[in-house]
Amino acid sequence: MTIELGTEKDFELVYADMLRQFPPNEMKSKEAFLELLRGGDYDLGLVRDNTRQVLAYFMCYRIKGFKFGLLDHFAVLKEFQNKGIGRQALDAIVEYYRNLKGLILEVERPNILEPDTIRRVRFYKRAGAYMLDIRYILPGNPSFIPMELMFLNCGKSVGRIDILLIKSALKVVFDTVHAGFANAKDVWAVLKRSWSGAM
């Protein structure tokens, strides 16, 4: 599998798929995504097979001032799901970002009433990601969304990442990637209070 960065034209097709696959309350507006893509630190990646067919896609923000990325969205196209492509695609993404220490993953909290939430966490754990011991909330449309944070090492990075570094990196994420949500500042204020002034 290979990865190439997509264009705004590619985003039109990707966004249509995202609307089908991601919960509406977790989606920024199309305009917010395009603004991020134009900023230079937010990648739209297309994962292709050897025939150049797009199998999966991702959005990743390379966090300014840190050697981390935020894997903002990642999905295998519907017609290629349940064929083992997800793991291969994720491995390709990790290799693509080998110069980073790792990727921050925002995942829904596991819920036995929603088996997909458990499946996603297991998927990332099998790929080597681990849970971060930190309370986390995703700004949403319109409500706060309790989430879990995971971290997936890239390149030569090993061991667990420093939580204080993660908290500092998340401030940049809220000021950029999550600024597209109207309630981002309110959510950040709640998180800072819950972290007991550790910022």
C-alpha positions in Angstrom: 0.0 0.0 0.0 1.1 3.5 -0.7 0.0 6.9 0.7 -0.2 10.1 -1.2 -1.6 13.4 0.0 -4.9 14.4 -1.5 -6.1 17.7 -3.0 -9.2 19.8 -2.3 -10.8 18.0 -5.2 -10.1 14.6 -3.6 -11.6 16.0 -0.4 -15.0 16.4 -2.1 -15.2 12.6 -2.6 -13.7 11.8 0.9 -16.1 14.2 2.6 -19.1 12.4 1.0 -17.9 9.1 2.5 -17.2 10.7 5.9 -20.8 11.9 6.1 -21.9 8.3 5.7 -19.3 6.8 8.2 -18.9 9.3 11.0 -21.4 10.4 13.6 -22.8 13.9 12.6 -21.9 15.4 16.0 -18.2 14.5 15.5 -18.1 16.2 12.1 -16.7 19.7 11.4 -18.2 21.7 8.5 -16.8 21.2 5.1 -15.5 24.7 5.2 -13.7 24.1 8.5 -11.9 21.0 6.9 -11.0 23.0 3.8 -9.5 25.8 6.0 -7.4 23.2 7.8 -6.2 21.7 4.6 -5.2 25.1 3.3 -3.2 25.7 6.5 -0.4 23.4 5.6 -0.1 21.2 8.7 -3.3 19.2 8.1 -3.0 16.3 5.7 -5.6 14.5 3.7 -4.0 11.1 3.0 -5.2 8.6 0.4 -4.2 5.0 1.0 -3.9 3.2 -2.4 -3.2 -0.3 -3.5 -0.8 -1.2 -6.3 -3.4 -0.5 -8.9 -3.8 3.0 -7.5 -7.3 2.2 -6.2 -8.1 4.3 -3.1 -8.9 1.8 -0.3 -8.9 4.1 2.8 -8.3 7.7 3.8 -7.2 9.7 6.8 -6.9 13.3 8.1 -3.9 14.0 10.3 -2.8 17.2 11.9 0.9 17.5 12.5 0.8 19.4 15.8 2.9 22.6 15.6 5.7 22.6 18.1 5.5 18.9 18.9 6.6 15.7 17.1 3.0 14.3 17.4 0.2 14.0 15.0 -3.5 13.9 15.7 -5.2 11.2 13.6 -8.4 13.3 13.2 -10.2 10.8 11.0 -9.4 7.4 9.5 -11.7 5.1 7.5 -11.6 2.3 5.0 -14.1 2.8 2.2 -17.3 0.9 2.8 -16.7 -1.6 -0.1 -13.3 -2.6 1.2 -14.2 -3.1 4.9 -13.8 -6.4 6.8 -11.0 -7.6 4.5 -8.0 -6.8 6.7 -7.3 -3.6 4.9 -7.8 -1.4 8.0 -4.7 -2.8 9.7 -2.6 -2.6 6.6 -3.7 1.0 6.0 -2.9 1.9 9.6 0.5 0.4 9.4 1.1 2.4 6.2 0.1 5.6 8.0 2.4 4.9 11.0 5.3 4.3 8.5 4.4 7.5 6.6 4.7 9.5 9.9 7.8 7.6 11.0 9.5 11.0 11.8 6.9 11.8 14.4 7.0 10.3 18.0 3.5 9.1 17.5 -0.2 9.7 16.8 -2.9 10.8 19.2 -6.1 9.0 18.6 -9.6 10.2 19.8 -11.8 7.1 20.2 -15.4 6.6 21.4 -15.6 5.2 24.9 -16.2 1.4 24.8 -19.9 0.7 25.3 -21.3 -2.9 25.3 -24.5 -1.5 23.8 -22.5 -0.2 20.8 -20.2 -3.1 19.7 -18.4 -1.0 17.1 -16.9 1.2 19.9 -15.4 -2.0 21.5 -14.2 -3.2 18.1 -12.4 0.1 17.3 -10.5 0.2 20.6 -9.4 -3.5 20.1 -8.4 -2.6 16.5 -6.1 0.2 17.7 -4.7 -1.9 20.6 -3.8 -4.7 18.2 -1.9 -2.2 16.2 0.1 -1.2 19.3 -1.8 1.8 20.6 -2.4 2.2 24.3 -4.9 4.2 26.4 -3.8 7.5 27.9 -4.8 8.1 31.5 -6.4 11.4 30.9 -10.0 12.6 31.0 -11.0 13.8 27.5 -14.0 15.4 25.8 -14.4 16.1 22.1 -16.2 19.3 21.2 -19.3 18.4 19.2 -22.2 19.7 17.3 -23.9 20.7 19.5 -22.9 18.8 22.7 -19.8 17.7 24.5 -18.7 14.1 23.6 -16.9 12.1 26.2 -14.0 10.2 24.5 -10.9 8.2 25.2 -7.4 9.1 24.1 -5.0 6.6 22.8 -1.4 7.0 21.6 0.3 5.0 18.8 4.1 5.2 18.6 5.7 5.9 15.3 9.3 5.5 14.0 11.8 4.5 16.7 9.6 5.7 19.6 9.0 3.2 22.3 7.4 3.3 25.7 4.7 5.6 27.0 4.4 9.3 26.1 4.5 12.0 28.8 0.9 13.1 29.7 2.0 16.6 30.3 3.3 16.8 26.8 0.0 15.4 25.5 -1.9 18.1 27.4 0.2 20.8 26.0 -0.2 19.4 22.5 -3.9 19.3 22.9 -4.0 23.0 23.6 -2.7 23.5 20.1 -5.2 21.0 18.7 -8.1 22.9 20.3 -6.8 26.2 18.9 -6.6 24.8 15.4 -8.3 21.5 14.5 -11.2 21.8 17.0 -11.6 25.5 16.6 -14.2 24.5 13.9 -16.6 23.5 16.7 -18.5 26.4 18.2 -18.1 25.0 21.7 -14.3 24.3 21.5 -13.4 27.0 24.0 -16.0 25.9 26.5 -14.8 22.2 26.3 -11.2 23.3 26.7 -12.1 25.2 29.9 -13.8 22.1 31.3 -10.8 20.0 30.5 -8.4 22.4 32.1 -10.4 22.4 35.3 -10.7 18.6 35.3 -6.9 18.3 34.9 -6.5 20.2 38.2 -4.5 23.1 37.0 -1.7 20.9 35.5 -1.4 23.2 32.5 
